[in-house]
Amino acid sequence: MSTRVEQFIEGRRVAGDADGAIHENVNPATGERLAEVSLDAVASAEAAVQSARDAFPAWAATPVGERCQAMFAYKQLLEDHFEELASMIVTEHGKTKAEANGDVRRGIDCVEFACAAPSLMMGRSLPQIAVSSSFCRTEDEGGVGIDSAVDRVPLGVCVGITPFNFPIMVPLWMWPMAVACGNTFVLKPSEKVSMCAVREVELACEAGFPPGVLNLVTGGPKVVDHLITHDDVKAVSFVGSSRVAKHVYQTGSAAGKRVQCMGGAKNFMIIMPDANRDAVIDGVIGSAFGNTGQRCLAGSVAIAVGDAAEWFVPAVTEAARGLKVAAGDEAGVQMGPLIDEASRERVLGYIGTGADEGATVVLDGRDAELPATGCFVGPTILDHVRPGMRVAEDEIFGPVLSIMREDTLDAALATMNRSPYGNMAVLFTESGYHARRFQTNAGAGMLGINVGVPAPMAVFPFSGWKDSFFGTLHANGDDAVRFYTEYRVTVSRWM
Ligand code: NAD
């Protein structure tokens, strides 16, 4: 029998709830059983919130520079354990080693950004905003000066709920900035990659964050619902599918929490006839098939404008056919497996649906030469996809690229902007005019111009639109500082 993934409460690993449903974590490339994850660990969630609540007053009162010393130490520990963490991602998630390295590196960027909390948390002040003469008249009888200042203060216990597809990075979008700002935190990672998350949190405690400042509880919907409605929780950050994002946003908001929810996506890439062809193929292949299509920033639909399809379709098909699909730690691998068997079934189902709806399957991942074990699907390209087809509208979250055709950039933009999602959009062109028109009219929060994956950077807010985001303040950048702090304005006069 495989071991149970532990909870991390009060600065140490604890066994947690023994009862309730479990999720079996399996290496998606080999089928090897890795560990069991408790899904219904509500008692552990309660203990984690209490631990975070009790730790909050002392942590909030710790000078921010001191809090950041632990963050600096943590950044170094992540560097020291880089290989270990990346290898855990390959085993538990199935990413290629290069993709796993990117997951850890982009996460470390967020820790570095959080190290700047002393500057980022600074308030503002304005002396002498008024003069009061109503009560006493000193200062040469002209009246007493009134000063005003705004501080940023921590909220209390914050909760983070994360998806499977970036096991190390997405939790690091949340808790380092929350904790650097003086909050305490409970992380509920995806049950599918909980082992990576436990190690990430354990290293933080080695770095010197006091017990209770950062806790982790595994679980599924019951645990999430307990956390997001808990009286002692002040703020909730969520990343995952739009269906769950909406549920967490509505439930958390109704319970009076500050909530930010990053959701799912259906991302379009527009290919203009004048685009640099090598840049297009490189960018589209990386966007559609990188991380096996399991990115919220995966390019899922390419719209070829004018006669671009004539060169684009054969070139992208040839490049996709040449991708080496294998276990993430194999030499030369370019695409790994999907996260689990259910995902493989879903993606295979979408390929069938596309064909049934009238798309041309120019590259069929069902027929690809694939490893004998594991949740693999080969790169797939569906051509002549039209608006209204499910493969044009649903988030497939797998290595399937749909190709549409439009006569003009404006028609392509109109097709793209009909999507209820708005996470990212990409344009390939050599024309500044077209680039500017795209930048002004694309209905998505992250835009790439000749860049296949306009990835979030720690210093900028990461902004999906429409059904890809529920809330006001986004992840990362100054939005994260704003999200994890409250303004306190003091108006003072001294007689
Ligand atoms: P998911 O929505 O299934 O799960 C996300 C989290 O919610 C997990 O921790 C899970 O345990 C929990 N959860 C699942 N069902 C729940 C329910 N009914 N009630 C309460 N909690 C529940 O997402 P996933 O499959 O892990 O991740 C893939 C999705 O995440 C994709 O849709 C992808 O686009 C999205 N994503 C978005 C971003 C972004 O920044 N916009 C980033 C990464 C992933």
Boltz pocket constraint, residues with backbone or C-beta under 6 A from the ligand:
constraints:
  - pocket:
      binder: B
      contacts: [[A, 161], [A, 162], [A, 163], [A, 164], [A, 165], [A, 166], [A, 170], [A, 188], [A, 189], [A, 190], [A, 191], [A, 219], [A, 220], [A, 221], [A, 222], [A, 224], [A, 225], [A, 239], [A, 240], [A, 241], [A, 242], [A, 244], [A, 245], [A, 247], [A, 262], [A, 263], [A, 264], [A, 265], [A, 295], [A, 296], [A, 395], [A, 397], [A, 423], [A, 464], [A, 468]]
      max_distance: 6.0
